[in-house]
Amino acid sequence: MAYAEKRGKTWRVRYQLPDGRYDSESGFETKQDALDHGRAQETDVQRKVFVNPKDGRQTLGSWAKEWVEVMDVAETSDRTYHSRLNAVILPKWKDTPLGDITATAYKAWRNKLADEFSKNYVDGIEGMMRMLLDDAVEERLIPFNPMPAKAKRRRGRHAPVDTEDTYVWPTPRQALLVAENARALRGDQWYLMILAMAYTGMRMGEIAGLRRDQLRLLGLEYGRHLRVQWQGQWLSTNAKHEVAKGETCESIAELRLADPTRAGEIAELNETEVGARLRIKRKLLLPKGFTLMPPKYSSYRTLILPPFLADLLAEQLAAKAHDTLVFPSQRGRPLRVDDQFYGRFWHPLLNGQEEEPKRRGRPAQQALPKVAGVEEMVPHGTRHGHKVWLDGQGHPRVAVEERMGHKLKGVEGTYSHTSPEMELAIAQGLQKLWEASQGAEEKVGEDWAHRRSG
């Protein structure tokens, strides 16, 4: 039971904690103030909502270190969390006690971030900070999350929202022109890669991780398909692999690293021998670098191919540019989408380039024309374009979303299903778009608003 003690000119209260021990707080002007506070704390203990005020003295940096160690997320998310923590959150809040973070201080910090970074990046930082503090509340380190609720109305000047859709995606004709630039720059494989992105809607990582054994290119004209099973990512942390029956270091290296010669790296990292028998369900660490991982949101899916694309993919397999991957880099290694990829390959496809003579260590480059209207497009824009094309042809929503790897929510997601006829219609529609793109009638580079209104 709480009781008060005189301490100089102020009062101190002692109250019982959930574990039976007593804690104390000082500085109350009257005995009654001290008792009221102590009894309120003991009431919270009985209601099992007690938060020890002293726990709020733990710094955010200390809490973040504990938090990331217990987070069970995919390797790509783990990399993102560490990056955002180290680059933005910890420099500001590392030494700040959790209990000292206020809504006002947070909003001032967020406004500063908004001036320095893009909206998407700031939203990601805010989401991570919210998770950090929500979990601190759940652990009863602080009584509430000081971040303003998302739905709460803000005070101050109204900030107008720009509702114009500025995301850049290509028409079928523009996709073809970009692909033709890719072929002129690097050859047939890169021409096909652009078309595969545009006519399957696959993410860039899924293209980089597309294995040869995921393609089924024999059979009926409209029966050929590919399976989205992996995404290829370059990781700075160690991914994990659960051993299945009969797997070896070599087979795991071929499956997850697309390179059986890296079996020795797996063996060394896990303190075993390359030829050792591996226990089923053992968790192995994989070496850093290129790794094949499940697709984003576990969006496994089978995509029926339009005939022209199936034919081109069959030619690519026959060329055998890589033993495992369909789209390797120029040097025959797993594809890495980094600054060099954008600077030397992607941007010239869209914005064109002038002819360049042969230089030391770099071959001559031919002139490329600019593809008007898509100068600011990123690789993911081809995925947006794919969905726009399918929506424009009026295909059922359930079939379109399934092809994109999305899951419909609610009743529609429960009772809607994609039939073989729907999949066939999509492939036939894509084939028609491809054939139409061969003509020169379609105008490109029109004003975006005019093109969309049309």
C-alpha positions as CSV (number, residue, x, y, z in Angstrom):
1,M,0.0,0.0,0.0
2,A,1.3,3.4,-0.9
3,Y,2.7,5.7,1.8
4,A,4.3,9.1,2.0
5,E,7.5,10.3,3.6
6,K,8.7,13.9,4.4
7,R,11.9,14.6,2.5
8,G,13.1,18.1,3.4
9,K,10.6,20.6,2.1
10,T,8.8,18.1,-0.2
11,W,7.2,14.7,0.1
12,R,8.2,11.3,-1.3
13,V,5.8,8.5,-2.1
14,R,6.6,4.8,-2.1
15,Y,4.3,2.3,-3.9
16,Q,4.3,-1.4,-4.7
17,L,5.4,-2.6,-8.2
18,P,4.0,-5.6,-10.1
19,D,6.8,-7.8,-8.8
20,G,6.2,-6.9,-5.1
21,R,9.1,-4.6,-4.8
22,Y,8.6,-0.9,-3.8
23,D,9.6,2.1,-5.9
24,S,9.6,5.7,-5.0
25,E,9.1,9.2,-6.5
26,S,10.0,12.5,-4.9
27,G,9.3,16.2,-5.3
28,F,5.6,16.4,-4.2
29,E,4.5,19.6,-2.5
30,T,2.0,18.0,-0.1
31,K,1.6,14.6,1.5
32,Q,-1.8,14.3,-0.2
33,D,-0.3,14.9,-3.7
34,A,2.3,12.2,-3.0
35,L,-0.3,9.7,-1.8
36,D,-2.7,10.4,-4.7
37,H,0.2,9.7,-7.1
38,G,1.2,6.5,-5.4
39,R,-2.3,5.1,-5.1
40,A,-2.9,5.9,-8.8
41,Q,0.3,3.8,-9.7
42,E,-0.9,0.9,-7.6
43,T,-4.4,1.1,-9.2
44,D,-2.6,0.8,-12.6
45,V,-0.7,-2.2,-11.3
46,Q,-4.0,-3.9,-10.3
47,R,-5.5,-3.1,-13.7
48,K,-2.3,-4.5,-15.4
49,V,-1.7,-1.2,-17.2
50,F,1.1,0.1,-15.1
51,V,4.1,1.8,-16.8
52,N,7.1,2.5,-14.6
53,P,8.0,6.1,-15.2
54,K,11.7,5.2,-14.8
55,D,11.4,2.9,-17.8
56,G,10.9,6.0,-20.0
57,R,14.5,6.9,-19.2
58,Q,15.7,4.2,-21.6
59,T,17.1,6.0,-24.7
60,L,15.6,5.4,-28.1
61,G,19.0,4.2,-29.3
62,S,19.1,1.5,-26.7
63,W,15.5,0.4,-27.4
64,A,16.1,0.4,-31.1
65,K,19.0,-2.0,-30.7
66,E,16.8,-4.4,-28.8
67,W,13.9,-3.9,-31.2
68,V,15.8,-4.8,-34.4
69,E,17.3,-7.9,-32.8
70,V,13.8,-9.5,-32.2
71,M,12.2,-8.3,-35.5
72,D,11.3,-11.3,-37.7
73,V,11.2,-9.8,-41.2
74,A,12.4,-10.7,-44.6
75,E,16.1,-9.9,-45.4
76,T,15.2,-7.0,-47.7
77,S,13.0,-5.4,-44.9
78,D,15.8,-6.0,-42.4
79,R,18.2,-4.1,-44.7
80,T,15.7,-1.3,-45.1
81,Y,15.1,-1.0,-41.3
82,H,18.9,-0.8,-40.5
83,S,19.4,1.8,-43.3
84,R,16.6,4.1,-42.1
85,L,17.7,3.7,-38.4
86,N,21.3,4.5,-39.1
87,A,20.8,7.2,-41.7
88,V,17.9,9.2,-40.2
89,I,16.4,8.1,-37.0
90,L,19.3,7.5,-34.7
91,P,21.3,10.6,-35.6
92,K,18.4,12.6,-34.2
93,W,17.0,10.5,-31.4
94,K,19.7,8.0,-30.3
95,D,20.5,9.7,-26.9
96,T,16.9,10.9,-26.2
97,P,15.0,9.0,-23.4
98,L,11.8,7.5,-24.8
99,G,9.8,9.4,-22.2
100,D,11.2,12.8,-23.5
101,I,10.0,12.4,-27.0
102,T,7.1,14.8,-27.5
103,A,4.6,15.3,-30.3
104,T,5.8,18.8,-30.8
105,A,9.5,17.7,-31.1
106,Y,8.5,14.9,-33.4
107,K,6.5,17.1,-35.8
108,A,9.3,19.7,-36.0
109,W,11.7,16.9,-37.0
110,R,9.3,15.5,-39.5
111,N,8.9,18.9,-41.1
112,K,12.6,19.2,-41.5
113,L,12.8,15.7,-43.1
114,A,10.0,16.8,-45.6
115,D,12.3,19.6,-46.8
116,E,15.2,17.2,-47.4
117,F,13.7,14.0,-48.7
118,S,10.9,12.7,-50.9
119,K,7.5,12.1,-49.5
120,N,7.7,8.3,-50.0
121,Y,11.0,8.2,-48.0
122,V,9.6,10.4,-45.2
123,D,6.5,8.2,-45.0
124,G,8.7,5.2,-44.6
125,I,10.7,6.8,-41.9
126,E,7.5,7.9,-40.1
127,G,6.1,4.3,-40.4
128,M,9.2,2.8,-38.8
129,M,9.3,5.4,-36.0
130,R,5.6,4.6,-35.3
131,M,6.4,0.9,-35.0
132,L,9.3,1.6,-32.7
133,L,7.2,3.7,-30.3
134,D,4.1,1.4,-30.6
135,D,6.2,-1.5,-29.5
136,A,7.7,0.6,-26.7
137,V,4.2,1.2,-25.5
138,E,3.4,-2.5,-25.7
139,E,6.5,-3.3,-23.7
140,R,5.3,-0.7,-21.2
141,L,8.4,1.5,-21.5
142,I,6.2,4.5,-22.1
143,P,2.5,5.0,-21.5
144,F,1.5,6.2,-25.0
145,N,2.9,6.9,-28.4
146,P,3.7,10.6,-28.6
147,M,3.5,10.6,-32.4
148,P,0.2,12.3,-33.6
149,A,-2.4,9.9,-34.8
150,K,-2.7,9.6,-38.6
151,A,-6.4,10.4,-38.6
152,K,-6.1,13.4,-36.2
153,R,-6.8,16.8,-37.7
154,R,-3.8,19.0,-37.8
155,R,-3.6,22.6,-36.7
156,G,-2.2,25.3,-38.9
157,R,-2.3,26.3,-42.5
158,H,-4.1,24.0,-44.9
159,A,-1.6,22.2,-47.2
160,P,-3.2,21.6,-50.6
161,V,-2.8,18.1,-52.0
162,D,-1.8,17.6,-55.6
163,T,-4.0,14.9,-56.9
164,E,-2.5,14.7,-60.4
165,D,-1.2,11.3,-61.3
166,T,2.4,12.0,-62.3
167,Y,3.7,8.4,-62.4
168,V,5.2,7.7,-65.8
169,W,4.3,4.5,-67.6
170,P,4.7,3.5,-71.3
171,T,2.2,2.8,-74.0
172,P,2.9,-0.4,-76.0
173,R,4.6,1.6,-78.7
174,Q,6.8,3.4,-76.2
175,A,7.8,0.1,-74.6
176,L,8.8,-1.2,-78.0
177,L,10.9,1.9,-78.6
178,V,12.7,1.6,-75.3
179,A,13.3,-2.1,-76.0
180,E,14.8,-1.2,-79.4
181,N,17.1,1.2,-77.7
182,A,18.1,-1.5,-75.3
183,R,18.9,-3.9,-78.2
184,A,21.0,-1.2,-79.9
185,L,22.9,-0.6,-76.7
186,R,23.5,-4.1,-75.4
187,G,21.9,-6.7,-77.7
188,D,18.9,-9.0,-78.0
189,Q,18.8,-10.2,-74.4
190,W,18.2,-6.6,-73.2
191,Y,15.6,-6.0,-75.9
192,L,13.8,-9.1,-74.6
193,M,14.2,-8.0,-70.9
194,I,12.4,-4.7,-71.5
195,L,9.5,-6.5,-73.4
196,A,9.3,-9.1,-70.7
197,M,8.9,-6.5,-68.0
198,A,6.2,-4.7,-70.0
199,Y,4.2,-7.7,-71.1
200,T,4.3,-9.7,-67.8
201,G,4.2,-6.9,-65.3
202,M,7.0,-8.5,-63.3
203,R,8.9,-6.5,-60.8
204,M,12.5,-5.7,-61.5
205,G,13.7,-8.1,-58.8
206,E,11.5,-10.8,-60.3
207,I,13.1,-10.3,-63.7
208,A,16.6,-10.4,-62.2
209,G,15.6,-13.6,-60.3
210,L,13.9,-15.4,-63.2
211,R,15.3,-18.9,-63.5
212,R,15.5,-20.9,-66.7
213,D,13.5,-23.7,-64.9
214,Q,10.6,-21.4,-64.3
215,L,9.8,-21.2,-68.0
216,R,7.5,-23.7,-69.8
217,L,7.7,-22.9,-73.5
218,L,6.5,-26.1,-75.1
219,G,3.0,-26.9,-76.1
220,L,0.0,-25.0,-77.5
221,E,0.5,-21.5,-78.8
222,Y,-1.4,-20.0,-75.8
223,G,-0.4,-22.7,-73.3
224,R,3.2,-21.5,-72.7
225,H,3.8,-19.7,-69.4
226,L,6.3,-18.8,-66.8
227,R,6.2,-19.1,-63.0
228,V,7.1,-16.2,-60.7
229,Q,8.9,-18.0,-57.9
230,W,11.9,-15.8,-56.9
231,Q,13.2,-12.3,-56.8
232,G,16.9,-11.6,-57.1
233,Q,18.4,-9.2,-54.5
234,W,21.9,-8.1,-53.6
235,L,22.0,-8.3,-49.8
236,S,24.4,-6.8,-47.3
237,T,23.1,-9.1,-44.6
238,N,23.0,-12.9,-44.4
239,A,19.8,-14.5,-45.6
240,K,18.6,-17.8,-44.1
241,H,17.7,-21.1,-45.7
242,E,15.8,-24.0,-44.2
243,V,17.2,-27.3,-45.4
244,A,14.8,-29.6,-47.3
245,K,15.2,-33.3,-47.7
246,G,18.1,-34.3,-49.9
247,E,19.6,-30.8,-50.2
248,T,23.3,-30.2,-50.2
249,C,25.5,-27.2,-50.1
250,E,25.8,-27.4,-53.9
251,S,22.1,-27.7,-54.5
252,I,21.4,-24.8,-52.1
253,A,24.0,-22.6,-53.8
254,E,22.5,-23.4,-57.2
255,L,18.9,-22.8,-55.9
256,R,19.4,-19.7,-53.8
257,L,22.6,-18.1,-55.1
258,A,22.2,-19.2,-58.8
259,D,25.8,-20.4,-58.6
260,P,26.7,-23.9,-57.4
261,T,30.4,-23.0,-57.3
262,R,29.6,-20.9,-54.2
263,A,28.8,-24.0,-52.1
264,G,32.1,-23.6,-50.3
265,E,31.0,-20.2,-49.0
266,I,27.9,-21.7,-47.6
267,A,29.9,-24.5,-45.9
268,E,32.4,-22.2,-44.5
269,L,29.8,-19.8,-43.1
270,N,28.0,-22.6,-41.4
271,E,31.1,-24.4,-40.2
272,T,30.5,-27.6,-42.2
273,E,31.9,-29.4,-45.1
274,V,30.7,-29.0,-48.7
275,G,29.9,-32.7,-49.0
276,A,28.5,-33.1,-45.4
277,R,25.0,-34.4,-44.9
278,L,22.6,-31.6,-43.9
279,R,19.9,-32.1,-41.3
280,I,16.4,-31.5,-42.6
281,K,15.0,-28.1,-41.4
282,R,18.4,-26.9,-40.3
283,K,18.6,-23.1,-40.7
284,L,21.7,-22.2,-42.8
285,L,23.1,-18.8,-43.3
286,L,23.7,-17.8,-46.8
287,P,26.7,-15.6,-47.9
288,K,26.1,-11.9,-48.6
289,G,25.6,-10.8,-52.2
290,F,23.2,-12.0,-54.8
291,T,20.4,-14.1,-53.3
292,L,17.2,-15.5,-54.7
293,M,14.3,-14.9,-52.3
294,P,10.5,-15.3,-52.3
295,P,8.8,-12.6,-54.4
296,K,7.4,-9.5,-52.6
297,Y,4.4,-10.3,-50.4
298,S,4.8,-14.0,-51.4
299,S,3.1,-13.1,-54.7
300,Y,3.8,-16.5,-56.4
301,R,1.9,-16.7,-59.7
302,T,1.9,-18.3,-63.1
303,L,1.7,-16.0,-66.1
304,I,0.4,-17.2,-69.5
305,L,2.5,-15.7,-72.2
306,P,1.5,-14.0,-75.5
307,P,3.0,-16.1,-78.3
308,F,5.5,-13.4,-79.5
309,L,7.0,-13.3,-76.0
310,A,7.1,-17.1,-75.6
311,D,9.0,-17.3,-78.9
312,L,11.6,-14.7,-77.9
313,L,12.1,-16.4,-74.5
314,A,12.7,-19.7,-76.2
315,E,15.4,-18.1,-78.3
316,Q,16.9,-16.6,-75.2
317,L,17.1,-20.1,-73.5
318,A,18.7,-21.5,-76.6
319,A,21.4,-18.9,-76.4
320,K,22.2,-20.0,-72.8
321,A,23.7,-16.8,-71.6
322,H,23.7,-18.2,-68.0
323,D,23.3,-21.7,-66.6
324,T,20.6,-20.7,-64.2
325,L,19.2,-17.2,-64.8
326,V,17.3,-16.0,-67.9
327,F,18.6,-12.4,-67.7
328,P,22.2,-12.2,-66.4
329,S,24.4,-9.1,-66.5
330,Q,26.7,-8.3,-69.5
331,R,29.5,-10.3,-67.8
332,G,27.3,-13.3,-67.3
333,R,26.7,-12.7,-63.6
334,P,23.5,-12.1,-61.7
335,L,22.0,-8.8,-62.6
336,R,22.6,-5.9,-60.2
337,V,20.3,-2.9,-60.4
338,D,22.4,-0.1,-59.0
339,D,23.7,3.4,-60.0
340,Q,25.8,1.9,-62.8
341,F,22.7,0.1,-64.2
342,Y,20.7,3.4,-64.2
343,G,23.6,5.6,-65.5
344,R,25.0,3.3,-68.2
345,F,21.9,1.4,-69.3
346,W,18.5,2.6,-68.1
347,H,18.6,6.4,-68.6
348,P,20.1,6.2,-72.1
349,L,17.2,4.0,-73.2
350,L,14.7,6.7,-72.3
351,N,16.6,10.0,-72.9
352,G,18.8,8.8,-75.8
353,Q,22.5,9.4,-76.1
354,E,25.0,10.8,-78.6
355,E,27.4,8.6,-80.4
356,E,30.6,8.0,-78.4
357,P,33.9,6.6,-79.7
358,K,35.7,3.7,-78.2
359,R,37.5,4.5,-75.0
360,R,39.9,2.7,-72.9
361,G,38.0,0.0,-71.1
362,R,34.7,0.9,-72.7
363,P,33.4,0.0,-76.2
364,A,32.0,2.6,-78.7
365,Q,28.4,3.6,-78.2
366,Q,26.1,4.3,-81.0
367,A,23.6,7.2,-80.9
368,L,20.2,6.4,-79.4
369,P,17.0,8.5,-80.0
370,K,15.0,9.8,-77.1
371,V,11.7,8.1,-76.4
372,A,9.4,11.1,-76.0
373,G,6.9,11.0,-73.0
374,V,8.8,8.5,-70.8
375,E,12.0,10.4,-70.0
376,E,11.3,10.2,-66.2
377,M,10.1,6.6,-66.1
378,V,11.7,4.1,-63.7
379,P,11.8,0.4,-64.4
380,H,8.7,-0.1,-62.2
381,G,6.8,2.1,-64.6
382,T,6.6,-0.9,-67.0
383,R,4.6,-2.7,-64.3
384,H,2.3,0.2,-64.0
385,G,1.9,0.3,-67.7
386,H,1.1,-3.4,-67.8
387,K,-1.9,-2.9,-65.5
388,V,-3.1,0.1,-67.4
389,W,-3.1,-1.9,-70.6
390,L,-5.1,-4.7,-69.0
391,D,-7.6,-2.4,-67.4
392,G,-8.0,-0.5,-70.7
393,Q,-8.9,-3.8,-72.4
394,G,-11.6,-4.4,-69.9
395,H,-10.4,-7.7,-68.4
396,P,-12.0,-8.8,-65.1
397,R,-10.5,-7.2,-62.1
398,V,-9.8,-10.5,-60.3
399,A,-7.8,-11.8,-63.3
400,V,-5.8,-8.5,-63.6
401,E,-5.0,-8.4,-59.9
402,E,-4.0,-12.1,-59.8
403,R,-1.6,-11.5,-62.7
404,M,-0.1,-8.5,-60.9
405,G,0.4,-10.7,-57.8
406,H,-2.2,-8.8,-55.7
407,K,-4.9,-10.2,-53.5
408,L,-8.4,-8.8,-53.5
409,K,-9.8,-8.0,-50.1
410,G,-13.2,-8.6,-48.7
411,V,-16.1,-10.4,-50.3
412,E,-14.7,-9.9,-53.8
413,G,-11.5,-11.5,-52.8
414,T,-13.3,-14.5,-51.3
415,Y,-15.8,-15.2,-54.1
416,S,-14.0,-14.0,-57.3
417,H,-11.8,-16.5,-59.2
418,T,-9.8,-16.4,-62.4
419,S,-10.8,-18.9,-65.0
420,P,-8.6,-20.3,-67.8
421,E,-10.7,-18.4,-70.3
422,M,-9.8,-15.1,-68.5
423,E,-6.1,-15.9,-68.6
424,L,-6.4,-16.8,-72.3
425,A,-8.2,-13.5,-73.0
426,I,-5.4,-11.6,-71.3
427,A,-2.7,-13.3,-73.4
428,Q,-4.7,-12.7,-76.6
429,G,-5.1,-9.1,-75.6
430,L,-1.4,-8.6,-75.0
431,Q,-0.6,-10.2,-78.3
432,K,-2.9,-7.7,-80.0
433,L,-1.2,-4.8,-78.2
434,W,2.2,-6.1,-79.4
435,E,1.0,-6.4,-83.0
436,A,-0.5,-2.9,-82.9
437,S,2.7,-1.5,-81.5
438,Q,4.6,-2.5,-84.6
439,G,2.8,0.2,-86.6
440,A,3.8,3.8,-86.7
441,E,0.3,5.2,-86.4
442,E,0.4,5.7,-82.6
443,K,1.7,9.1,-81.6
444,V,4.0,9.2,-78.6
445,G,5.2,12.1,-76.6
446,E,1.8,13.7,-76.3
447,D,0.8,15.8,-73.3
448,W,0.1,13.3,-70.5
449,A,-3.3,14.8,-69.6
450,H,-4.4,14.8,-73.2
451,R,-3.3,11.2,-73.7
452,R,-5.1,10.0,-70.5
453,S,-8.3,11.9,-71.3
454,G,-8.3,10.2,-74.7
